[in-house]
């Protein structure tokens, strides 16, 4: 894969066939590497040009370009060749500048040509040759932020029972004016993949910058890391720090990907400096602060000290409303596209994993309709989305739930389990709870020990081995543990 780093690129006019091919290539790539890998490395890859057997793709950062080139170059090429066998080469380019250490905007005369993340399909791209304006994603990117998707605004966010509080808190942050007291800081939103975290964070950025009250900067954890490392390499770390701390509202997405002791330390200092100065910080992650085991205890504590909001899974009613909204958006770009209500109801009922799967299902129907001219039917939907129908995932068990259920079962208090008491009526329940924490969660031994009153990981290991040994010989204990497991997984 040849690489051509650039600071700005012009959008190329492509045929609808090229766009449809790109949709199918992305679907093929997602199926091969899985949702998590695709979301991490390929979600922000755009098709720029396809001509003479050469596919030109763009990504927002050099880090992404380098990683994809090193690890997935042949796979991306193979996916394209499976779609169009005349493709012989992939060119990967960087469509926006790296994080600027001065955070100063580019001259207003510059033109924006980079397309925003995911702007094709249901959304609108940013047209080439237009001057910068406050509403363009390019303005934000020129300030050093990660790319924004023009579709991800509050107007396009569908509200349901699972996300009402998160949406209300995000709107409150976006509507705040310069000098207003900060109600909750930081605002920390966590949810699984595809449930709307990024949508809300980018909506805050769009609305906040449009109001011209406070400068809002949206960064992925990856962009923060890359900017900090680049600043260290060029010996401009001080300017980088000062620029970040001058932001009115700092929005950090995908915090779970923040790696490296020095980067985490700088993030902690930046977080403290902004909060102490009364600046707003908004953060999103796929787990609550207490489960970010790679982060320092001080960072977790500071994150937990703000407003922590969980966005739950999408209920069937909310999934149906999301599908209806997406169809209306698609219809504005593809007149005549229509999906009957029974088809939408079927998709809402069967495609339950996340919002990205819903959009993927609708993309397939749109592509089939445009390429074949056939109307969308229930039979077509059943055929096209069958691989998106996944078995129901087991409930995610939390250590706090284990402690609560075990304490109730053995008639002790949760504080007893966390205490240093060594009486028999407390030791056995504590060992059972540690054993369940190890077998029913993905938490490490040190993390489990920390959650049980700050115990050493060797204590947890001893408890796990003790219960494992007893279960094989004590049928009553084995039955008790099975009952506890069923209660926790119901």
Residue, then its C-alpha position, 0 to 999 in steps of 0.5 A: x500500500x503506497x502512502x501519500x500524506x497530505x494536509x488537505x485533499x479535494x473531494x472527487x466526484x464519484x459515481x453512485x456505483x463507486x459509492x455502492x461498491x465502497x458500502x459493500x467493501x466496508x460491509x465485507x471488511x466489517x464481517x472479516x475483522x469484527x465490529x470492534x476492530x472495524x469501529x476502532x480503525x476503519x469507521x473514519x476511512x473515506x473513499x476519495x477516488x476510484x480510477x484506473x484500478x487505483x482506489x484512493x482512501x483517506x483517514x483523519x490521522x497519520x497514526x491511523x494511516x500508519x497502523x492500517x498500512x502496517x496491519x491491514x493493507x493486504x486485507x483492505x486490498x483483498x476486500x476491494x478485489x473481491x468487489x472489483x477484480x480490476x483494482x490493483x492498488x490502494x493509496x492511503x492518504x491523510x485528509x487533515x492536519x495533525x493536532x496543532x500545538x498552537x491551536x490557531x485557526x488556519x487563514x479564512x481564505x483556505x478551502x475545505x475539501x476533506x469529507x467528514x467522518x461517515x458523510x456518505x450514505x445517509x449524510x451530507x459531505x462538505x463540499x469542496x471549494x467552499x470557504x470556511x464557516x462556523x458550521x463546517x467540520x473543517x473549521x473544527x479540524x483546523x483548530x486541531x480537533x478530530x473530524x466531525x460528522x455533519x449528521x451527528x447533531x441534536x436534531x438527528x439524535x433520537x431520544x428514548x428511555x435509555x438515553x434521555x438523561x444523557x441527551x438532557x445533560x449534553x444539551x445543558x452543556x452545549x447551551x451553557x454560555x461563557x461565564x455560566x457556572x458549570x453544573x457538573x464537571x466532568x460529564x462522563x457518558x458511558x455505553x456499549x458500542x453503537x449506542x450513541x455516545x459519539x453522536x452526543x459528543x459531536x452534537x455538543x461540539x456542533x452546537x457549542x461552536x455554532x453559538x460562538x460562546x465557548x471554543x469546543x474541541x472534540x478529540x478522540x483519545x487516539x488524537x490526544x495521544x498522537x498530539x501529545x507524542x508529536x509535541x514531545x517529539x518536536x519539543x513543543x509539549x509546553x505549547x501543546x499543554x497551554x493550548x489544550x488548557x485554553x479550550x472552553x469545552x474539551x470533549x474526549x471520545x473513546x477514553x478507554x483507548x488512552x494508553x501510556x503512562x506519560x500520556x495518561x499523566x498529561x491527560x490527568x493534569x489537563x483534566x485537573x487544570x480545566x476543571x479547577x479553572x471552571x472549564x467544561x470537560x465531557x468524556x465518553x467511554x465504553x465502561x464506567x470510570x471504576x472499570x478503566x483499570x489502565x488509568x491511574x486511581x486519581x484519574x478514575x476518582x476525578x472522573x467519578x466525581x462528576x456526573x456519570x451517565x450510562x446510556x442503556x441498550x436500545x429498546x425495540x420502540x427506540x430502534x423503530x424510531x431510529x429506523x424511521x428517522x434514518x429512512x426520512x434522511x435517506x429519502x431526502x438524498x434518494x427520492x423514491x426510496x421507501x421501506x414499508x412499516x412491516x419491514x422496519x418493524x421486523x428489523x427493529x425486532x430482530x436487529x438488536x445489537x446496536x445502532x450501527x447494525x440498524x444503519x447497516x441493515x438500512x444501508x443494505x436495503x438502500x443499496x439493493x433498491x438502487x442497484x436492482x430497482x426492486x422495491x423493498x419487501x419483507x422477504x428482501x429484508x429477511x435475506x439481506x440482514x440475516x447475518x446482523x441477527x445475533x443471539x442475545x448476549x448474556x447480562x454483564x455482571x458487575x462486582x457490586x452486584x456479586x457483592x450484594x447478592x452474596x451478602x444477601x444469600x449469606x446474611x452478612x452486609x456488603x461492608x462485612x465482605x469489604x472489611x478485614x474481619x476474619x470470622x468464619x461467617x464472613x470469610x467463606x462468603x467473601x471467598x465465594x464472592x471473589x470466586x464469582x467475580x473471577x468467573x463471571x467478570x473480565x476483571x483482573x485479580x488486582x482489580x478484584x482485590x481493589x474492589x474487596x477492600x484493597x486486598x492483594x491479588x494473591x488473596x483473591x487467587x487463594x480464595x478462587x483456588x479454595x472455592x474451586x477445590x471445595x466445589x468438587x467435593x461439597x455438593x451443597x456449596x456447588x449448588x449454592x454457587x449455581x443458584x448465585x450464578x443464576x440470580x446474577x445472570x437473570 
